[in-house]
Amino acid sequence: MNVGFFTDTWLPNADGVVNSMVASRSELEKRGHKVSVFTSGDRQTNHGRRVFVHKSVKVPAYPQYKFAVFPYASAVKQAYDQRLELVHSHAIASMGLAAIGAAKTLKLPLVGTYHTMLPSAVQYVTDNVTGQYFLTQATWRAVRLFYKTFDAVFAPSNVIAKELGEHGVEASVVSNGINVKRFNPRRARAARIRRKLGAGKKKIILTAGRMGFEKNVDIIIKAAPRVLREHDALFVVGGRGPSKQMCEALVKEWGLKDAVKFAGFIPDAELPDYYAAADVFVTGSTFETQSLVVLEAMACGTPVVGANALAIPEAVKNGRTGYVFEPGDAADCARKISKVLGLKKLSYNKLAKNARRFAETKSIERATDDLLHEYGKVF
């Protein structure tokens, strides 16, 4: 099968959407399929084989992201030249519209994965409750209109499929898979990361990923003083993004310089070792349609504490793979972190093994099986 991925973001950006597409593309090609990528971005960067980058402008709030400017005609020509047989949109902005245009013009099957919970983002546009309500309704109307002509829509988790269905978009659940061979409990290599961080015998509490405001890293930092009263611990914040400056200022204001370490961008090759080095992985995000970082951490045998919002509770089961806390509640976050850190070895190991087992159900191999099954319904 000859498939075209249309996306608003691609390498060198490192986020959940990009990582899921890279893994999916690799597995599809391993099985003999051909995947071309049509994206916005910097055309001067070498993006690799069969990656077609369209003229773009930067998104002001997130300069690492770019918005393709009128990509439709060139995308149709490129799709024709590549002899696509199916169009898969991973986008909902201009490259998503280009996907619709290419599929319609070339009379190809059109499917899409809903990666980003756009209606949840309106809270970052306005603080006005009435404004948030009307913007949310308008966003859902836009989502319905966008997917109206699609032959199939995929949601990466059950809760997102249900949410889409309640707003008039029928979706099948097709998880974004992870490489469970690469992400595994490699404790020997993890020791090197502990030395690199200067952790000594401290417990490591890790959060990693893009530092957008919607990830609520500040909640984890605010939880730190309460955790430190009970445990000798080091909070490690990996990643970069627009909220990093705010979080660094918060660490300084709260006198947490020795307890919180900003690791910056974690190289892809070292990421499994960071997960394995951590005693607990924490996310305060209320924006996740699935959360690959949670699954990656679990695959490394690391229990997770996460906000009880959207898709997080599907993976983070209280007392089985970790614990959830009330979104935005730093005190509850601290309690749940301390609960994991305070477990006896036998109970902690059980939590870690359960986390690994759950992650294995989301392997890229299983996810690709499901994806090909859904492709077969429209192809």
C-alpha positions in Angstrom: 0.0 0.0 0.0 1.2 3.5 -0.8 0.2 5.9 2.0 0.6 9.6 2.4 0.9 11.1 5.9 -0.2 14.8 5.9 0.9 16.7 9.0 1.3 20.2 10.4 4.5 19.1 12.4 7.4 16.9 11.6 11.1 16.4 12.5 13.1 18.0 13.9 10.2 18.8 16.2 10.0 16.2 18.9 6.5 15.8 20.3 3.9 13.0 20.7 2.4 13.5 17.3 5.7 13.5 15.5 7.0 10.5 17.5 3.8 8.5 16.8 4.1 9.2 13.0 7.8 8.3 12.9 7.1 5.0 14.7 4.1 4.2 12.6 5.9 5.0 9.3 8.8 2.9 10.3 6.7 -0.1 11.1 4.6 0.2 8.0 7.7 0.4 5.8 9.1 -2.6 7.7 6.1 -4.5 6.5 6.6 -3.5 2.8 4.3 -0.5 2.6 5.4 2.9 1.2 4.8 6.1 3.3 5.4 9.6 2.0 5.1 12.6 4.4 3.6 16.0 3.4 4.3 18.7 6.0 4.9 22.3 6.9 8.3 23.3 8.2 11.7 24.6 7.2 12.4 23.7 3.6 16.1 24.3 4.1 16.3 21.4 6.6 17.1 17.9 5.3 14.0 15.9 6.4 14.9 12.6 4.7 13.4 10.5 2.0 9.9 11.1 0.7 9.3 14.1 2.9 7.7 17.0 1.1 8.0 20.3 3.0 5.8 23.2 2.1 6.4 27.0 2.4 5.5 27.9 6.0 5.3 30.7 8.5 6.1 30.4 12.3 3.3 30.2 14.8 4.0 33.2 17.2 3.3 31.4 20.5 5.2 28.3 19.5 8.0 29.3 17.1 9.2 25.6 16.7 5.9 25.0 14.9 5.1 26.3 11.4 1.9 26.8 9.4 2.0 25.9 5.7 0.9 28.7 3.4 -1.5 27.6 0.6 0.0 24.0 0.2 -3.0 22.6 -1.7 -1.9 22.7 -5.4 1.7 21.5 -4.7 0.5 18.8 -2.3 -1.9 17.4 -4.9 0.9 17.3 -7.5 3.3 15.7 -5.1 0.6 13.1 -4.1 0.0 12.3 -7.7 3.7 12.0 -8.5 4.1 9.6 -5.5 1.1 7.5 -6.8 -0.6 7.6 -3.4 -3.3 5.0 -2.8 -4.6 6.3 0.6 -4.4 9.7 2.3 -3.9 9.7 6.1 -4.3 13.1 7.7 -2.5 13.7 11.1 -3.3 17.4 10.8 -6.3 19.6 11.3 -4.8 22.9 10.1 -3.6 23.8 6.6 -1.9 20.4 5.9 -5.2 18.8 7.0 -7.0 20.8 4.4 -4.4 19.9 1.8 -5.0 16.2 2.7 -8.7 16.7 2.0 -7.9 18.4 -1.3 -5.5 15.7 -2.4 -7.9 12.9 -1.6 -10.8 14.6 -3.3 -8.9 15.6 -6.4 -7.2 12.2 -6.8 -10.3 10.3 -5.7 -8.4 8.5 -2.9 -9.6 7.1 0.4 -9.2 9.6 3.2 -8.7 8.8 6.9 -7.5 10.9 9.8 -6.1 10.6 13.3 -7.4 13.1 15.9 -4.2 13.8 17.9 -5.0 17.1 19.6 -7.9 18.0 21.9 -8.5 21.4 20.3 -11.7 22.3 22.3 -9.7 22.0 25.5 -7.3 24.7 24.3 -9.8 27.5 24.5 -9.0 28.1 28.2 -5.6 29.4 27.0 -7.4 31.9 24.6 -9.6 33.6 27.2 -10.4 33.6 30.9 -14.0 34.6 30.3 -16.3 31.7 31.1 -18.9 32.8 28.5 -16.2 33.3 25.9 -14.8 29.8 26.7 -18.2 28.2 26.2 -18.9 29.8 22.8 -15.3 29.2 21.6 -15.6 25.5 22.7 -18.9 25.1 20.7 -17.4 26.9 17.7 -14.3 24.6 17.8 -16.4 21.5 17.9 -18.4 22.7 14.9 -15.1 23.2 13.1 -14.0 19.7 14.0 -17.3 18.2 12.7 -17.0 20.2 9.5 -13.4 19.2 9.0 -14.0 15.4 9.3 -17.3 15.5 7.4 -15.8 14.1 4.2 -13.5 11.5 5.8 -14.0 7.8 5.1 -12.7 7.0 8.6 -11.5 8.8 11.7 -9.2 7.3 14.4 -9.0 8.3 18.0 -5.9 7.2 20.0 -7.9 6.3 23.2 -11.4 5.3 24.2 -12.2 8.5 26.0 -11.3 10.6 22.9 -13.4 8.3 20.7 -16.3 8.8 23.1 -15.8 12.5 23.2 -15.7 12.7 19.4 -18.9 10.6 19.1 -20.7 12.8 21.6 -19.9 15.8 19.3 -21.0 14.1 16.0 -17.8 12.5 14.8 -17.7 8.8 14.6 -14.3 7.4 15.4 -12.6 4.0 15.8 -9.9 3.5 18.5 -6.4 3.1 17.0 -3.7 3.6 19.5 -0.4 5.4 18.7 2.1 2.6 19.4 5.5 2.7 21.1 8.6 0.7 20.7 8.5 -1.6 23.7 11.9 -3.2 22.7 13.7 0.2 22.9 11.7 1.4 26.0 12.4 -1.3 28.6 13.7 -1.5 32.2 17.4 -1.2 31.5 18.6 -0.5 35.1 22.3 -0.9 34.3 22.3 2.0 31.8 20.0 4.0 34.0 22.8 4.1 36.7 24.8 6.3 34.3 21.9 8.8 34.2 21.7 8.9 37.9 25.4 9.7 38.0 25.0 12.3 35.3 22.2 14.0 37.3 24.2 13.8 40.6 21.2 12.1 42.2 23.3 9.9 44.6 20.8 7.9 46.7 17.9 10.4 46.1 14.6 9.2 44.6 14.2 10.6 41.1 10.8 12.2 40.1 10.9 12.8 36.4 8.7 14.8 34.1 9.6 15.1 30.4 8.2 16.3 27.1 7.4 19.6 25.5 7.0 22.3 28.1 3.8 23.9 26.9 1.6 25.7 29.4 -1.1 23.0 28.9 1.4 20.5 30.4 1.1 22.1 33.8 4.7 21.5 34.8 4.3 24.2 37.4 1.9 22.0 39.4 4.7 19.4 39.7 7.1 22.0 40.9 4.6 23.3 43.5 4.2 19.7 44.7 7.9 19.4 45.4 8.1 21.0 48.9 5.5 18.6 50.3 7.2 15.6 48.8 10.6 16.7 50.1 9.3 16.8 53.7 8.9 13.0 53.5 11.5 11.9 50.9 15.1 12.6 49.9 14.3 13.3 46.3 15.4 15.1 43.1 12.8 16.5 40.7 14.1 16.3 37.1 12.3 18.4 34.4 13.2 17.3 30.8 12.3 19.2 27.7 11.9 22.8 26.5 9.1 25.1 25.5 7.2 28.3 26.3 6.6 27.5 30.0 10.2 26.8 30.9 11.0 30.4 31.8 8.0 30.6 34.1 8.9 27.2 35.7 12.5 28.3 36.3 11.3 31.5 37.9 9.0 29.5 40.2 11.9 27.2 41.3 13.9 30.3 42.2 11.0 32.0 44.0 10.3 28.8 46.1 13.9 28.2 46.9 14.0 24.8 45.1 17.2 25.2 43.2 18.9 22.2 44.8 15.8 20.0 44.5 14.7 20.7 40.9 17.0 20.1 38.0 16.2 21.3 34.5 17.7 18.7 32.2 16.8 20.5 29.0 16.1 18.6 25.8 16.8 14.9 26.4 18.4 13.2 23.4 16.3 10.5 21.9 19.0 7.9 22.5 19.0 8.7 26.2 15.3 8.9 26.8 14.7 5.3 27.8 17.5 5.5 30.3 16.0 8.6 31.9 12.7 6.8 32.2 14.4 3.7 33.7 16.4 5.9 36.1 13.3 7.5 37.5 11.5 6.1 40.5 8.3 7.7 39.4 7.2 9.6 36.2 4.8 12.5 36.7 2.6 14.5 34.3 0.2 17.3 35.2 -1.2 17.6 31.6 -4.9 17.9 31.2 -4.6 17.9 27.4 -3.7 14.3 26.5 -5.5 12.3 23.8 -3.2 9.4 24.8 0.2 10.5 26.1 3.1 8.6 24.6 5.5 9.8 27.4 3.3 8.0 29.9 3.4 4.8 27.9 7.1 5.1 27.3 7.8 5.5 31.0 5.6 2.5 31.8 7.4 0.4 29.3 10.6 1.2 31.2 9.0 -0.2 34.3 8.4 3.2 35.9 5.1 3.8 37.8 3.3 7.0 36.8 1.5 9.7 38.7 -0.8 11.7 36.4 -3.6 14.2 36.3 -7.0 12.6 36.3 -8.0 14.1 32.9 -8.9 12.9 29.4 -6.8 9.8 28.4 -4.4 9.7 31.4 -6.7 7.4 33.6 -6.9 4.8 30.8 -3.2 4.0 31.4 -2.7 5.2 35.0 -4.8 2.9 37.2 -4.8 3.6 40.9 -2.7 1.0 42.8 -2.0 -0.9 39.6 0.2 1.1 37.3 0.4 4.3 39.4 -1.9 6.9 40.8 -4.0 9.8 39.4 -4.4 13.2 41.2 -7.0 15.9 41.0 -6.0 18.2 38.0 -4.3 21.4 39.1 -4.1 20.2 42.7 -0.4 20.4 43.8 -1.2 19.0 47.2 -2.9 15.9 45.8 -0.1 15.5 43.3 2.4 15.5 46.2 0.4 12.9 48.1 0.3 10.5 45.1 4.0 11.0 44.4 4.8 10.3 48.1 2.5 7.3 48.0 4.6 5.7 45.2 7.9 6.6 46.8 6.8 5.2 50.2 5.8 1.8 48.9 7.7 -1.2 50.1 9.9 -2.9 47.6 7.5 -5.8 46.8 4.6 -3.4 46.3 6.7 -1.0 44.2 8.0 -3.9 42.0 4.4 -5.1 41.4 3.4 -1.6 40.3 6.4 -1.4 38.0 5.6 -4.8 36.4 2.0 -3.9 35.9 3.1 -0.7 34.2 5.3 -2.6 31.8 2.6 -5.1 31.0 0.1 -2.4 30.2 2.7 -0.6 27.9 3.2 -3.9 26.0 -0.5 -3.8 25.0 0.3 -0.5 23.2 3.3 -1.8 21.2 3.9 -0.3 17.7 3.3 -3.8 16.3 -0.2 -4.1 17.8 -1.0 -0.5 16.9 0.1 -1.1 13.2 -2.0 -4.3 13.1 -5.0 -2.2 14.1 -4.2 0.6 11.7 -3.9 -1.8 8.7 -7.1 -3.4 9.7 -8.8 0.0 9.6 -7.1 0.9 6.3 -8.5 -2.3 4.8 -12.0 -1.1 5.5 -11.7 1.9 3.2 -9.0 0.8 0.7 
